[in-house]
Amino acid sequence: MPTAFQQELITLAYRLADLCALAASAVGQATRALLEADQLAAGQVLEQAAAMTALGSACEEQASALLALHAPDPVGLRVVVVAIHTGADITRMGDLCREIANQVRDNSGVLVPVEMHPVFTRLGRHAVVTAHELQTILPEPDIAHYAELDAAAGEIEAAVREVRAWAGGREWTLGTRTGIDVVVLAGLFGRFGTLAMTAGRRIDHLLSGLETYPAVQLGPR
């Protein structure tokens, strides 16, 4: 039967998964706000990002309480520290969605030219996938989901490179300011994917070293 400490870890894993669900929703909504210059959608993203900040703080407080109340052994301590870092990474993913939304709110016109809508649609779609895959991994780690997360993150990186090459190419005719804007915006999606991938790999590395201590992990395995 799981100890109180282990039960708290499982609860924390599911709260972190809820944080990922918010991140997936926020980045999907941010993509829509960006491509449609939708101020209402941008406002909703800001609300979701605020909710992520609050939930991220609650997860950090729960993890800190685990350390204070249970004085875990070195392996348990490692698990809690990974949970803290993971929560911080997911919260930063929400901050990136906030940055996209703020860009939309600060500009009355369209930030992304119509010609670049397909690549930004891909950026948004794959960003949603990374958040959903991390959401699944947290309570129930599975190698297939790590592969899906890495693949989606790789697609984001490829799309970011495409945007940079396009904006920096000789055939770019939309002006320096627009070129800078699209590169910066693509970079925000790139950082979102990198954070999700980093969190997933951190969890994989953690669990691969816990074979002798299978009861303590971020979720059932």
C-alpha positions, 0 to 999 in steps of 0.5 A: 500500500502506498505511503502518505508520501507516495500518495502525495507524489501521485496527487502532485503528478496529476496536478502537474498534468492539469497544468499541462492541460492548461498549457495546451489550451493556452498555446492553441488559443494563442495561435488562433489569436495570433493568426486571426488578430483576435483580441478576445482570444488573446484576452482568454490566453492571458486569463489561462496564463494567470491560472497557470501561474496560480496552479504552478505556485500551488504545485511548488508549495505542495512539493515544498510541504512534501520536503518539510513534512516527510523528510524523504530519503535521497531518492524521494528527494530527487523525485520532489526536486524533479517535480519542482523543476517540471512545474517551473518549466510548465509555468514558463510555457504559460509565460510564453503564451502570455507573451504571444497574447501580449504581442497580439494585444499591443498590435491592432493589425495582423502580425503574421503575413497570410503567406506564413499562416501555414507554418505558424499553424504547424507551430501551434499544432505541434506545440499543443501536441508537446503539452498533451504528451507531457500531460500524459507522461506525468501520471503514467509514463510510457515510452511511446509518449516520450517519442511523440513528444520528441517528434513534435518538438522536432517539428517545432524546431524545423518550423522555426528554422523555416521561418528564420530562413524565409525571413532572412532570405533574399526573396523576403519582401515584407520589410525588416520589422515584419521579418523580426516580428515573425522570427521572434514569434516563432522563437516563442513557440520554439521555446515552448516546445523545448521546455516541454521536451526538456521536462519529458526527458528529465522525467524519463531520466529520473524514472530510468534510475528508480528501478530499485525504488519503483514505489516512488515516482511522479505517477503510476508506472 
